[in-house]
Amino acid sequence: MSLIPTYPTPRDLVKGKTVVVTAAAGTGIGFAVAKRAAEEGARVLISDFHERRLGEAADRIATETGHRPATCICDVTDQAQVDALRDAAIAELGHIDVLINNAGLGGEVSVVDMSDDQWHRVLDVTLNSVFRMTRAFLPHMQDRKSGAIVNNASVLGWRAQKGQAHYAAAKAGVMAFTRCSAVEAAEFGVRINAVAPSIAMHAFLAKVTTDELLDELAAREAFGRPAEVWEVANVMLFLASDLASYMTGEVLSVSSQRA
């Protein structure tokens, strides 16, 4: 197993930009990318449906970076709340340079045992939310003739894993939506890309996944370990930054999996 690399030194990747991150409470990729965005010089607004954890996340980012992000409660399955998030973000930040669609929901269940509710809930949170958020924020970016949207997909959009049909279908949909929406947005100077992580370790994942499965997934990685959440966040911020100015409609795998 390879050693975890040193936490990155800030390089002003998104200095002066405004960044909105969904599903940023807790310990996952959303929190990591919000923290990294603050470290890289952005003004940040974080959102989640869980009020207490959202406040705790903002407090922690403030403590660790010296910059407290704005917050807004939002259930990404409700278009009215998504629209309210957009309005609150514009009111707080003035304009939106970067939208990071991080919300997602998993769960393990075989196809023959999967209920309609389980199928629809995973697709609603994981795929439909990306559509709702993009539909809400894209006109603002198009009017400004600039902006970047970064979606969180998964290698399961390409690869098979039993018990994950609903989640994999949703993430494959995120990939396809990214490509098609990017073509539409390009003429307005707006870029839309996605990352596809393999496995990124955080406390919630450890809580809902068996040690045996985590060990199996980590063993598939060439580095012999899961990614740190901030390693995924680094790639998201690259896509959000001006360094990725010629990239749109792309899905970058954040993975060390062997072919």
FIKOLZA-1660 file (N, C-alpha, C; in steps of 0.1 Angstrom, whole numbers, plus 5000, padded with zeros to 4 digits):
% residues 259
   i   px   py   pz ch aa at
   1 5008 4988 5000  A  M  N
   1 5000 5000 5000  A  M CA
   1 5009 5012 5000  A  M  C
   2 5006 5022 4991  A  S  N
   2 5014 5034 4990  A  S CA
   2 5010 5043 5001  A  S  C
   3 5019 5052 5005  A  L  N
   3 5017 5062 5015  A  L CA
   3 5007 5073 5010  A  L  C
   4 5000 5079 5019  A  I  N
   4 4991 5090 5015  A  I CA
   4 5000 5102 5013  A  I  C
   5 4998 5109 5002  A  P  N
   5 5007 5120 4999  A  P CA
   5 5004 5132 5008  A  P  C
   6 5013 5141 5008  A  T  N
   6 5012 5153 5017  A  T CA
   6 5000 5162 5012  A  T  C
   7 4993 5167 5021  A  Y  N
   7 4982 5176 5018  A  Y CA
   7 4987 5188 5010  A  Y  C
   8 4980 5192 4999  A  P  N
   8 4985 5201 4990  A  P CA
   8 4987 5215 4996  A  P  C
   9 4997 5222 4991  A  T  N
   9 4999 5236 4994  A  T CA
   9 4990 5245 4984  A  T  C
  10 4982 5254 4990  A  P  N
  10 4974 5262 4981  A  P CA
  10 4982 5269 4970  A  P  C
  11 4975 5270 4958  A  R  N
  11 4982 5276 4946  A  R CA
  11 4973 5287 4940  A  R  C
  12 4963 5291 4947  A  D  N
  12 4953 5302 4942  A  D CA
  12 4946 5297 4930  A  D  C
  13 4943 5284 4929  A  L  N
  13 4936 5278 4917  A  L CA
  13 4923 5286 4914  A  L  C
  14 4916 5289 4924  A  V  N
  14 4903 5296 4921  A  V CA
  14 4902 5309 4928  A  V  C
  15 4913 5316 4929  A  K  N
  15 4914 5329 4937  A  K CA
  15 4904 5339 4930  A  K  C
  16 4896 5345 4939  A  G  N
  16 4887 5355 4934  A  G CA
  16 4874 5350 4928  A  G  C
  17 4873 5337 4927  A  K  N
  17 4860 5331 4921  A  K CA
  17 4850 5328 4932  A  K  C
  18 4838 5327 4928  A  T  N
  18 4827 5323 4938  A  T CA
  18 4823 5309 4934  A  T  C
  19 4821 5301 4945  A  V  N
  19 4819 5286 4943  A  V CA
  19 4808 5282 4952  A  V  C
  20 4798 5275 4946  A  V  N
  20 4787 5269 4953  A  V CA
  20 4789 5253 4953  A  V  C
  21 4787 5247 4964  A  V  N
  21 4789 5233 4966  A  V CA
  21 4777 5227 4972  A  V  C
  22 4771 5217 4966  A  T  N
  22 4760 5210 4972  A  T CA
  22 4765 5198 4980  A  T  C
  23 4756 5193 4989  A  A  N
  23 4759 5182 4998  A  A CA
  23 4773 5183 5004  A  A  C
  24 4775 5194 5011  A  A  N
  24 4789 5197 5016  A  A CA
  24 4790 5195 5031  A  A  C
  25 4779 5191 5038  A  A  N
  25 4780 5187 5052  A  A CA
  25 4787 5174 5054  A  A  C
  26 4792 5171 5066  A  G  N
  26 4797 5158 5068  A  G CA
  26 4812 5158 5065  A  G  C
  27 4817 5146 5061  A  T  N
  27 4831 5143 5059  A  T CA
  27 4835 5139 5045  A  T  C
  28 4826 5140 5036  A  G  N
  28 4828 5135 5023  A  G CA
  28 4835 5144 5013  A  G  C
  29 4833 5141 5000  A  I  N
  29 4839 5149 4989  A  I CA
  29 4834 5163 4989  A  I  C
  30 4821 5165 4992  A  G  N
  30 4816 5179 4992  A  G CA
  30 4822 5188 5002  A  G  C
  31 4824 5183 5014  A  F  N
  31 4831 5191 5024  A  F CA
  31 4846 5193 5020  A  F  C
  32 4852 5183 5015  A  A  N
  32 4866 5184 5011  A  A CA
  32 4868 5195 5000  A  A  C
  33 4859 5195 4990  A  V  N
  33 4861 5204 4979  A  V CA
  33 4857 5218 4983  A  V  C
  34 4848 5220 4992  A  A  N
  34 4845 5233 4998  A  A CA
  34 4857 5239 5006  A  A  C
  35 4863 5230 5014  A  K  N
  35 4874 5235 5021  A  K CA
  35 4886 5238 5012  A  K  C
  36 4888 5230 5002  A  R  N
  36 4899 5232 4993  A  R CA
  36 4897 5245 4985  A  R  C
  37 4884 5247 4981  A  A  N
  37 4881 5260 4974  A  A CA
  37 4884 5272 4982  A  A  C
  38 4881 5271 4995  A  A  N
  38 4884 5283 5004  A  A CA
  38 4899 5284 5005  A  A  C
  39 4906 5273 5006  A  E  N
  39 4921 5274 5007  A  E CA
  39 4927 5280 4994  A  E  C
  40 4920 5277 4983  A  E  N
  40 4925 5282 4970  A  E CA
  40 4920 5295 4966  A  E  C
  41 4914 5303 4976  A  G  N
  41 4911 5317 4974  A  G CA
  41 4897 5320 4969  A  G  C
  42 4888 5310 4969  A  A  N
  42 4875 5313 4965  A  A CA
  42 4866 5318 4976  A  A  C
  43 4855 5325 4973  A  R  N
  43 4844 5328 4982  A  R CA
  43 4834 5317 4980  A  R  C
  44 4830 5310 4991  A  V  N
  44 4823 5298 4990  A  V CA
  44 4810 5298 4997  A  V  C
  45 4800 5292 4991  A  L  N
  45 4787 5289 4997  A  L CA
  45 4785 5274 4997  A  L  C
  46 4782 5269 5009  A  I  N
  46 4779 5254 5009  A  I CA
  46 4765 5252 5012  A  I  C
  47 4760 5241 5007  A  S  N
  47 4746 5237 5009  A  S CA
  47 4744 5223 5013  A  S  C
  48 4733 5220 5020  A  D  N
  48 4730 5206 5024  A  D CA
  48 4716 5206 5029  A  D  C
  49 4710 5195 5030  A  F  N
  49 4696 5194 5036  A  F CA
  49 4696 5193 5051  A  F  C
  50 4708 5189 5056  A  H  N
  50 4709 5187 5071  A  H CA
  50 4715 5199 5078  A  H  C
  51 4706 5207 5085  A  E  N
  51 4709 5220 5090  A  E CA
  51 4721 5220 5100  A  E  C
  52 4720 5211 5110  A  R  N
  52 4730 5210 5120  A  R CA
  52 4744 5207 5114  A  R  C
  53 4744 5197 5106  A  R  N
  53 4757 5192 5100  A  R CA
  53 4763 5203 5091  A  R  C
  54 4754 5210 5084  A  L  N
  54 4758 5221 5075  A  L CA
  54 4765 5232 5084  A  L  C
  55 4759 5236 5095  A  G  N
  55 4765 5246 5103  A  G CA
  55 4778 5241 5109  A  G  C
  56 4779 5229 5113  A  E  N
  56 4792 5223 5118  A  E CA
  56 4802 5223 5107  A  E  C
  57 4799 5220 5095  A  A  N
  57 4808 5220 5083  A  A CA
  57 4814 5234 5081  A  A  C
  58 4805 5244 5082  A  A  N
  58 4809 5258 5080  A  A CA
  58 4819 5262 5091  A  A  C
  59 4815 5258 5103  A  D  N
  59 4824 5262 5114  A  D CA
  59 4838 5255 5113  A  D  C
  60 4838 5243 5109  A  R  N
  60 4851 5236 5107  A  R CA
  60 4859 5242 5096  A  R  C
  61 4853 5246 5085  A  I  N
  61 4860 5252 5074  A  I CA
  61 4866 5265 5079  A  I  C
  62 4858 5273 5087  A  A  N
  62 4863 5286 5092  A  A CA
  62 4875 5284 5101  A  A  C
  63 4874 5273 5109  A  T  N
  63 4885 5271 5119  A  T CA
  63 4898 5267 5111  A  T  C
  64 4896 5258 5101  A  E  N
  64 4908 5253 5094  A  E CA
  64 4913 5261 5083  A  E  C
  65 4905 5271 5078  A  T  N
  65 4910 5279 5067  A  T CA
  65 4910 5294 5070  A  T  C
  66 4903 5298 5081  A  G  N
  66 4902 5312 5084  A  G CA
  66 4891 5319 5076  A  G  C
  67 4884 5312 5067  A  H  N
  67 4873 5317 5059  A  H CA
  67 4861 5309 5061  A  H  C
  68 4850 5316 5067  A  R  N
  68 4838 5309 5069  A  R CA
  68 4829 5310 5057  A  R  C
  69 4825 5298 5051  A  P  N
  69 4816 5299 5039  A  P CA
  69 4802 5303 5043  A  P  C
  70 4795 5309 5034  A  A  N
  70 4781 5311 5036  A  A CA
  70 4774 5297 5035  A  A  C
  71 4761 5297 5040  A  T  N
  71 4754 5284 5040  A  T CA
  71 4740 5286 5036  A  T  C
  72 4734 5276 5030  A  C  N
  72 4720 5276 5026  A  C CA
  72 4715 5262 5027  A  C  C
  73 4704 5260 5034  A  I  N
  73 4697 5247 5034  A  I CA
  73 4690 5244 5021  A  I  C
  74 4692 5232 5016  A  C  N
  74 4686 5229 5003  A  C CA
  74 4684 5214 5002  A  C  C
  75 4672 5210 4998  A  D  N
  75 4669 5196 4994  A  D CA
  75 4669 5196 4979  A  D  C
  76 4680 5189 4973  A  V  N
  76 4682 5190 4959  A  V CA
  76 4671 5182 4951  A  V  C
  77 4662 5175 4958  A  T  N
  77 4651 5169 4951  A  T CA
  77 4639 5178 4949  A  T  C
  78 4640 5190 4954  A  D  N
  78 4629 5200 4954  A  D CA
  78 4633 5212 4945  A  D  C
  79 4627 5213 4934  A  Q  N
  79 4631 5224 4925  A  Q CA
  79 4629 5238 4931  A  Q  C
  80 4619 5240 4939  A  A  N
  80 4617 5253 4946  A  A CA
  80 4629 5256 4955  A  A  C
  81 4634 5246 4962  A  Q  N
  81 4645 5248 4971  A  Q CA
  81 4658 5250 4963  A  Q  C
  82 4659 5243 4952  A  V  N
  82 4671 5245 4943  A  V CA
  82 4671 5260 4938  A  V  C
  83 4659 5265 4933  A  D  N
  83 4658 5278 4928  A  D CA
  83 4662 5288 4940  A  D  C
  84 4657 5285 4952  A  A  N
  84 4660 5294 4963  A  A CA
  84 4675 5294 4966  A  A  C
  85 4681 5283 4965  A  L  N
  85 4696 5282 4967  A  L CA
  85 4703 5291 4957  A  L  C
  86 4699 5290 4944  A  R  N
  86 4705 5299 4934  A  R CA
  86 4703 5314 4938  A  R  C
  87 4691 5317 4941  A  D  N
  87 4689 5331 4945  A  D CA
  87 4697 5336 4957  A  D  C
  88 4698 5327 4967  A  A  N
  88 4705 5330 4979  A  A CA
  88 4720 5332 4976  A  A  C
  89 4725 5323 4967  A  A  N
  89 4739 5323 4963  A  A CA
  89 4742 5336 4956  A  A  C
  90 4734 5340 4947  A  I  N
  90 4736 5353 4939  A  I CA
  90 4735 5365 4949  A  I  C
  91 4726 5364 4958  A  A  N
  91 4725 5375 4968  A  A CA
  91 4737 5376 4977  A  A  C
  92 4742 5365 4981  A  E  N
  92 4753 5364 4990  A  E CA
  92 4767 5367 4983  A  E  C
  93 4768 5361 4971  A  L  N
  93 4781 5362 4965  A  L CA
  93 4782 5372 4953  A  L  C
  94 4771 5377 4949  A  G  N
  94 4770 5386 4938  A  G CA
  94 4769 5380 4924  A  G  C
  95 4776 5369 4922  A  H  N
  95 4774 5361 4910  A  H CA
  95 4780 5347 4913  A  H  C
  96 4778 5338 4904  A  I  N
  96 4783 5324 4906  A  I CA
  96 4793 5321 4894  A  I  C
  97 4805 5318 4898  A  D  N
  97 4815 5314 4888  A  D CA
  97 4815 5299 4887  A  D  C
  98 4814 5292 4898  A  V  N
  98 4815 5277 4898  A  V CA
  98 4804 5271 4906  A  V  C
  99 4798 5260 4900  A  L  N
  99 4788 5252 4907  A  L CA
  99 4794 5238 4907  A  L  C
 100 4794 5232 4919  A  I  N
 100 4799 5218 4921  A  I CA
 100 4787 5210 4925  A  I  C
 101 4782 5201 4916  A  N  N
 101 4771 5192 4919  A  N CA
 101 4776 5179 4926  A  N  C
 102 4775 5179 4939  A  N  N
 102 4781 5167 4946  A  N CA
 102 4771 5158 4952  A  N  C
 103 4758 5162 4952  A  A  N
 103 4748 5154 4959  A  A CA
 103 4747 5140 4953  A  A  C
 104 4746 5130 4961  A  G  N
 104 4744 5116 4956  A  G CA
 104 4739 5107 4967  A  G  C
 105 4733 5096 4963  A  L  N
 105 4728 5086 4973  A  L CA
 105 4730 5072 4967  A  L  C
 106 4736 5064 4976  A  G  N
 106 4738 5050 4972  A  G CA
 106 4730 5040 4979  A  G  C
 107 4736 5028 4982  A  G  N
 107 4729 5017 4988  A  G CA
 107 4731 5005 4980  A  G  C
 108 4731 4994 4987  A  E  N
 108 4734 4981 4980  A  E CA
 108 4721 4972 4981  A  E  C
 109 4716 4968 4969  A  V  N
 109 4704 4960 4968  A  V CA
 109 4704 4953 4954  A  V  C
 110 4701 4941 4953  A  S  N
 110 4700 4934 4940  A  S CA
 110 4688 4939 4932  A  S  C
 111 4689 4937 4919  A  V  N
 111 4678 4942 4911  A  V CA
 111 4665 4935 4914  A  V  C
 112 4665 4922 4917  A  V  N
 112 4653 4915 4919  A  V CA
 112 4646 4919 4933  A  V  C
 113 4654 4924 4942  A  D  N
 113 4649 4928 4955  A  D CA
 113 4646 4943 4956  A  D  C
 114 4650 4951 4945  A  M  N
 114 4649 4965 4945  A  M CA
 114 4634 4970 4943  A  M  C
 115 4630 4979 4952  A  S  N
 115 4616 4984 4951  A  S CA
 115 4617 4996 4941  A  S  C
 116 4605 5000 4937  A  D  N
 116 4604 5012 4929  A  D CA
 116 4609 5024 4937  A  D  C
 117 4606 5025 4949  A  D  N
 117 4610 5036 4958  A  D CA
 117 4625 5037 4959  A  D  C
 118 4632 5026 4961  A  Q  N
 118 4646 5026 4961  A  Q CA
 118 4652 5030 4948  A  Q  C
 119 4647 5026 4937  A  W  N
 119 4652 5030 4924  A  W CA
 119 4651 5045 4922  A  W  C
 120 4638 5049 4924  A  H  N
 120 4635 5063 4921  A  H CA
 120 4643 5073 4931  A  H  C
 121 4644 5069 4943  A  R  N
 121 4651 5078 4953  A  R CA
 121 4666 5080 4949  A  R  C
 122 4673 5069 4946  A  V  N
 122 4687 5070 4942  A  V CA
 122 4688 5079 4929  A  V  C
 123 4680 5076 4919  A  L  N
 123 4680 5084 4907  A  L CA
 123 4677 5099 4909  A  L  C
 124 4667 5101 4918  A  D  N
 124 4663 5115 4921  A  D CA
 124 4674 5123 4928  A  D  C
 125 4680 5117 4938  A  V  N
 125 4691 5125 4944  A  V CA
 125 4704 5125 4936  A  V  C
 126 4707 5115 4929  A  T  N
 126 4720 5113 4923  A  T CA
 126 4720 5119 4909  A  T  C
 127 4710 5117 4901  A  L  N
 127 4709 5122 4887  A  L CA
 127 4700 5134 4885  A  L  C
 128 4688 5133 4890  A  N  N
 128 4678 5144 4888  A  N CA
 128 4683 5157 4894  A  N  C
 129 4690 5156 4905  A  S  N
 129 4695 5168 4912  A  S CA
 129 4705 5175 4903  A  S  C
 130 4713 5168 4896  A  V  N
 130 4723 5175 4887  A  V CA
 130 4715 5182 4876  A  V  C
 131 4705 5176 4871  A  F  N
 131 4696 5183 4861  A  F CA
 131 4690 5196 4867  A  F  C
 132 4684 5194 4879  A  R  N
 132 4677 5206 4885  A  R CA
 132 4687 5217 4888  A  R  C
 133 4698 5214 4894  A  M  N
 133 4708 5224 4897  A  M CA
 133 4713 5231 4885  A  M  C
 134 4716 5223 4874  A  T  N
 134 4722 5229 4862  A  T CA
 134 4711 5238 4855  A  T  C
 135 4699 5233 4855  A  R  N
 135 4688 5241 4849  A  R CA
 135 4686 5254 4857  A  R  C
 136 4688 5254 4870  A  A  N
 136 4686 5266 4878  A  A CA
 136 4698 5276 4876  A  A  C
 137 4710 5271 4876  A  F  N
 137 4722 5280 4876  A  F CA
 137 4727 5283 4862  A  F  C
 138 4725 5275 4852  A  L  N
 138 4731 5277 4839  A  L CA
 138 4727 5290 4833  A  L  C
 139 4714 5294 4833  A  P  N
 139 4711 5307 4827  A  P CA
 139 4718 5319 4833  A  P  C
 140 4721 5319 4846  A  H  N
 140 4729 5329 4852  A  H CA
 140 4743 5330 4846  A  H  C
 141 4749 5318 4844  A  M  N
 141 4762 5317 4839  A  M CA
 141 4762 5321 4824  A  M  C
 142 4752 5317 4817  A  Q  N
 142 4751 5320 4802  A  Q CA
 142 4750 5335 4800  A  Q  C
 143 4742 5341 4809  A  D  N
 143 4741 5356 4808  A  D CA
 143 4754 5363 4810  A  D  C
 144 4762 5357 4818  A  R  N
 144 4775 5363 4821  A  R CA
 144 4786 5359 4811  A  R  C
 145 4783 5349 4803  A  K  N
 145 4792 5344 4793  A  K CA
 145 4805 5338 4799  A  K  C
 146 4803 5332 4811  A  S  N
 146 4814 5325 4818  A  S CA
 146 4808 5317 4829  A  S  C
 147 4816 5307 4833  A  G  N
 147 4813 5299 4844  A  G CA
 147 4817 5284 4842  A  G  C
 148 4817 5277 4853  A  A  N
 148 4821 5263 4852  A  A CA
 148 4812 5254 4861  A  A  C
 149 4808 5243 4856  A  I  N
 149 4800 5234 4865  A  I CA
 149 4808 5221 4865  A  I  C
 150 4810 5215 4877  A  V  N
 150 4817 5203 4879  A  V CA
 150 4807 5193 4886  A  V  C
 151 4805 5182 4879  A  N  N
 151 4796 5171 4885  A  N CA
 151 4804 5160 4891  A  N  C
 152 4798 5154 4901  A  N  N
 152 4805 5142 4907  A  N CA
 152 4798 5129 4902  A  N  C
 153 4805 5122 4893  A  A  N
 153 4800 5110 4888  A  A CA
 153 4807 5098 4896  A  A  C
 154 4810 5087 4889  A  S  N
 154 4816 5076 4896  A  S CA
 154 4821 5066 4885  A  S  C
 155 4832 5059 4888  A  V  N
 155 4837 5048 4879  A  V CA
 155 4826 5038 4877  A  V  C
 156 4816 5037 4886  A  L  N
 156 4805 5027 4884  A  L CA
 156 4796 5032 4872  A  L  C
 157 4798 5044 4867  A  G  N
 157 4791 5047 4855  A  G CA
 157 4797 5040 4843  A  G  C
 158 4809 5034 4844  A  W  N
 158 4815 5026 4834  A  W CA
 158 4816 5011 4838  A  W  C
 159 4818 5009 4850  A  R  N
 159 4821 4995 4855  A  R CA
 159 4810 4989 4863  A  R  C
 160 4810 4976 4863  A  A  N
 160 4799 4968 4869  A  A CA
 160 4802 4965 4884  A  A  C
 161 4792 4965 4892  A  Q  N
 161 4794 4960 4906  A  Q CA
 161 4780 4956 4911  A  Q  C
 162 4779 4944 4916  A  K  N
 162 4766 4938 4920  A  K CA
 162 4761 4947 4931  A  K  C
 163 4747 4947 4931  A  G  N
 163 4740 4955 4941  A  G CA
 163 4740 4970 4939  A  G  C
 164 4746 4975 4928  A  Q  N
 164 4747 4989 4925  A  Q CA
 164 4740 4993 4912  A  Q  C
 165 4730 4986 4908  A  A  N
 165 4724 4989 4895  A  A CA
 165 4718 5003 4895  A  A  C
 166 4711 5007 4905  A  H  N
 166 4704 5020 4906  A  H CA
 166 4715 5031 4906  A  H  C
 167 4725 5029 4915  A  Y  N
 167 4735 5040 4916  A  Y CA
 167 4744 5041 4903  A  Y  C
 168 4747 5029 4897  A  A  N
 168 4755 5029 4885  A  A CA
 168 4747 5036 4874  A  A  C
 169 4735 5032 4873  A  A  N
 169 4726 5038 4862  A  A CA
 169 4726 5054 4864  A  A  C
 170 4724 5058 4877  A  A  N
 170 4724 5072 4879  A  A CA
 170 4737 5079 4875  A  A  C
 171 4748 5073 4879  A  K  N
 171 4761 5079 4876  A  K CA
 171 4764 5079 4861  A  K  C
 172 4760 5069 4854  A  A  N
 172 4761 5068 4840  A  A CA
 172 4753 5080 4834  A  A  C
 173 4741 5082 4840  A  G  N
 173 4733 5093 4835  A  G CA
 173 4740 5107 4837  A  G  C
 174 4747 5108 4849  A  V  N
 174 4754 5121 4852  A  V CA
 174 4765 5123 4841  A  V  C
 175 4771 5112 4837  A  M  N
 175 4782 5113 4826  A  M CA
 175 4775 5118 4813  A  M  C
 176 4764 5112 4809  A  A  N
 176 4758 5115 4797  A  A CA
 176 4752 5129 4797  A  A  C
 177 4746 5133 4808  A  F  N
 177 4741 5146 4810  A  F CA
 177 4752 5157 4809  A  F  C
 178 4763 5154 4815  A  T  N
 178 4775 5163 4815  A  T CA
 178 4779 5165 4801  A  T  C
 179 4780 5155 4793  A  R  N
 179 4785 5157 4779  A  R CA
 179 4775 5165 4771  A  R  C
 180 4762 5162 4772  A  C  N
 180 4752 5169 4764  A  C CA
 180 4750 5183 4768  A  C  C
 181 4749 5185 4781  A  S  N
 181 4747 5199 4786  A  S CA
 181 4759 5208 4783  A  S  C
 182 4771 5201 4782  A  A  N
 182 4783 5209 4779  A  A CA
 182 4783 5214 4765  A  A  C
 183 4778 5206 4756  A  V  N
 183 4777 5211 4742  A  V CA
 183 4768 5223 4741  A  V  C
 184 4757 5223 4748  A  E  N
 184 4747 5234 4748  A  E CA
 184 4753 5246 4754  A  E  C
 185 4761 5245 4765  A  A  N
 185 4766 5256 4772  A  A CA
 185 4779 5262 4766  A  A  C
 186 4785 5255 4757  A  A  N
 186 4798 5259 4752  A  A CA
 186 4797 5272 4745  A  A  C
 187 4786 5274 4737  A  E  N
 187 4785 5287 4729  A  E CA
 187 4784 5299 4738  A  E  C
 188 4781 5297 4751  A  F  N
 188 4779 5308 4760  A  F CA
 188 4792 5310 4769  A  F  C
 189 4802 5302 4766  A  G  N
 189 4815 5303 4773  A  G CA
 189 4814 5296 4787  A  G  C
 190 4805 5287 4789  A  V  N
 190 4804 5280 4801  A  V CA
 190 4809 5265 4799  A  V  C
 191 4817 5261 4808  A  R  N
 191 4822 5247 4807  A  R CA
 191 4815 5238 4818  A  R  C
 192 4813 5225 4813  A  I  N
 192 4807 5215 4822  A  I CA
 192 4815 5202 4821  A  I  C
 193 4820 5198 4832  A  N  N
 193 4828 5186 4832  A  N CA
 193 4824 5178 4845  A  N  C
 194 4830 5166 4846  A  A  N
 194 4827 5157 4857  A  A CA
 194 4839 5149 4861  A  A  C
 195 4839 5145 4874  A  V  N
 195 4849 5136 4879  A  V CA
 195 4842 5122 4881  A  V  C
 196 4850 5112 4880  A  A  N
 196 4845 5098 4883  A  A CA
 196 4855 5091 4892  A  A  C
 197 4852 5093 4905  A  P  N
 197 4861 5087 4915  A  P CA
 197 4858 5072 4916  A  P  C
 198 4868 5064 4920  A  S  N
 198 4866 5050 4923  A  S CA
 198 4862 5048 4937  A  S  C
 199 4871 5050 4947  A  I  N
 199 4868 5049 4961  A  I CA
 199 4875 5060 4968  A  I  C
 200 4868 5068 4976  A  A  N
 200 4874 5078 4984  A  A CA
 200 4869 5076 4998  A  A  C
 201 4878 5075 5007  A  M  N
 201 4875 5071 5021  A  M CA
 201 4871 5083 5029  A  M  C
 202 4860 5081 5036  A  H  N
 202 4856 5091 5046  A  H CA
 202 4847 5084 5057  A  H  C
 203 4844 5091 5067  A  A  N
 203 4837 5085 5079  A  A CA
 203 4824 5079 5075  A  A  C
 204 4816 5086 5067  A  F  N
 204 4802 5080 5064  A  F CA
 204 4803 5068 5056  A  F  C
 205 4812 5067 5046  A  L  N
 205 4814 5055 5038  A  L CA
 205 4818 5044 5047  A  L  C
 206 4827 5046 5056  A  A  N
 206 4832 5035 5065  A  A CA
 206 4820 5030 5074  A  A  C
 207 4811 5039 5077  A  K  N
 207 4800 5036 5086  A  K CA
 207 4789 5027 5079  A  K  C
 208 4788 5029 5065  A  V  N
 208 4777 5022 5058  A  V CA
 208 4782 5011 5049  A  V  C
 209 4795 5008 5050  A  T  N
 209 4802 4998 5041  A  T CA
 209 4809 4988 5050  A  T  C
 210 4809 4976 5047  A  T  N
 210 4816 4966 5055  A  T CA
 210 4831 4967 5053  A  T  C
 211 4838 4963 5063  A  D  N
 211 4853 4963 5062  A  D CA
 211 4858 4954 5051  A  D  C
 212 4851 4943 5049  A  E  N
 212 4854 4933 5038  A  E CA
 212 4853 4940 5025  A  E  C
 213 4842 4947 5022  A  L  N
 213 4841 4953 5009  A  L CA
 213 4851 4964 5007  A  L  C
 214 4853 4972 5017  A  L  N
 214 4863 4983 5016  A  L CA
 214 4877 4977 5013  A  L  C
 215 4880 4967 5020  A  D  N
 215 4893 4960 5017  A  D CA
 215 4894 4955 5003  A  D  C
 216 4883 4949 4998  A  E  N
 216 4882 4944 4984  A  E CA
 216 4884 4955 4974  A  E  C
 217 4877 4966 4976  A  L  N
 217 4877 4977 4967  A  L CA
 217 4891 4983 4967  A  L  C
 218 4897 4985 4979  A  A  N
 218 4910 4991 4980  A  A CA
 218 4921 4982 4973  A  A  C
 219 4919 4969 4974  A  A  N
 219 4929 4960 4968  A  A CA
 219 4929 4961 4952  A  A  C
 220 4918 4966 4947  A  R  N
 220 4917 4967 4932  A  R CA
 220 4925 4979 4927  A  R  C
 221 4928 4988 4936  A  E  N
 221 4935 5000 4933  A  E CA
 221 4950 4998 4932  A  E  C
 222 4956 5003 4921  A  A  N
 222 4971 5001 4919  A  A CA
 222 4979 5006 4931  A  A  C
 223 4974 5017 4938  A  F  N
 223 4981 5022 4950  A  F CA
 223 4978 5014 4962  A  F  C
 224 4968 5005 4961  A  G  N
 224 4965 4997 4973  A  G CA
 224 4958 5004 4984  A  G  C
 225 4952 5015 4981  A  R  N
 225 4945 5023 4991  A  R CA
 225 4934 5031 4984  A  R  C
 226 4924 5035 4992  A  P  N
 226 4914 5044 4987  A  P CA
 226 4920 5058 4985  A  P  C
 227 4913 5066 4977  A  A  N
 227 4917 5080 4976  A  A CA
 227 4913 5087 4989  A  A  C
 228 4921 5098 4992  A  E  N
 228 4916 5107 5002  A  E CA
 228 4906 5116 4995  A  E  C
 229 4896 5121 5003  A  V  N
 229 4886 5129 4997  A  V CA
 229 4892 5142 4991  A  V  C
 230 4902 5147 4997  A  W  N
 230 4908 5159 4991  A  W CA
 230 4916 5156 4978  A  W  C
 231 4919 5144 4975  A  E  N
 231 4925 5141 4962  A  E CA
 231 4915 5142 4951  A  E  C
 232 4903 5138 4954  A  V  N
 232 4892 5140 4944  A  V CA
 232 4889 5155 4943  A  V  C
 233 4888 5162 4954  A  A  N
 233 4886 5176 4954  A  A CA
 233 4896 5184 4946  A  A  C
 234 4908 5180 4946  A  N  N
 234 4919 5186 4938  A  N CA
 234 4915 5186 4923  A  N  C
 235 4910 5175 4918  A  V  N
 235 4907 5173 4904  A  V CA
 235 4895 5182 4901  A  V  C
 236 4885 5182 4910  A  M  N
 236 4873 5191 4908  A  M CA
 236 4877 5205 4907  A  M  C
 237 4886 5210 4915  A  L  N
 237 4891 5224 4915  A  L CA
 237 4899 5227 4902  A  L  C
 238 4907 5217 4898  A  F  N
 238 4913 5219 4885  A  F CA
 238 4903 5221 4874  A  F  C
 239 4893 5213 4873  A  L  N
 239 4883 5215 4863  A  L CA
 239 4875 5228 4865  A  L  C
 240 4874 5233 4877  A  A  N
 240 4867 5246 4879  A  A CA
 240 4876 5258 4876  A  A  C
 241 4889 5255 4875  A  S  N
 241 4899 5266 4874  A  S CA
 241 4901 5270 4859  A  S  C
 242 4908 5281 4857  A  D  N
 242 4911 5285 4844  A  D CA
 242 4922 5276 4837  A  D  C
 243 4928 5268 4845  A  L  N
 243 4938 5258 4839  A  L CA
 243 4931 5248 4830  A  L  C
 244 4918 5246 4832  A  A  N
 244 4910 5237 4824  A  A CA
 244 4902 5244 4813  A  A  C
 245 4907 5255 4808  A  S  N
 245 4898 5264 4800  A  S CA
 245 4894 5258 4787  A  S  C
 246 4901 5247 4782  A  Y  N
 246 4898 5241 4769  A  Y CA
 246 4890 5228 4771  A  Y  C
 247 4887 5225 4784  A  M  N
 247 4880 5212 4787  A  M CA
 247 4865 5214 4789  A  M  C
 248 4857 5207 4782  A  T  N
 248 4843 5207 4785  A  T CA
 248 4837 5194 4780  A  T  C
 249 4827 5189 4787  A  G  N
 249 4821 5176 4783  A  G CA
 249 4829 5164 4786  A  G  C
 250 4839 5166 4795  A  E  N
 250 4848 5155 4798  A  E CA
 250 4845 5149 4812  A  E  C
 251 4848 5136 4813  A  V  N
 251 4847 5129 4826  A  V CA
 251 4860 5124 4829  A  V  C
 252 4866 5129 4840  A  L  N
 252 4880 5125 4844  A  L CA
 252 4879 5115 4855  A  L  C
 253 4885 5103 4853  A  S  N
 253 4885 5093 4863  A  S CA
 253 4895 5096 4873  A  S  C
 254 4891 5096 4886  A  V  N
 254 4900 5098 4897  A  V CA
 254 4902 5085 4904  A  V  C
 255 4911 5077 4898  A  S  N
 255 4912 5063 4901  A  S CA
 255 4926 5058 4898  A  S  C
 256 4930 5048 4906  A  S  N
 256 4942 5040 4902  A  S CA
 256 4939 5026 4899  A  S  C
 257 4926 5023 4895  A  Q  N
 257 4922 5009 4892  A  Q CA
 257 4930 5004 4880  A  Q  C
 258 4933 4992 4881  A  R  N
 258 4939 4985 4869  A  R CA
 258 4928 4982 4859  A  R  C
 259 4932 4982 4846  A  A  N
 259 4922 4980 4836  A  A CA
 259 4916 4966 4837  A  A  C
% end
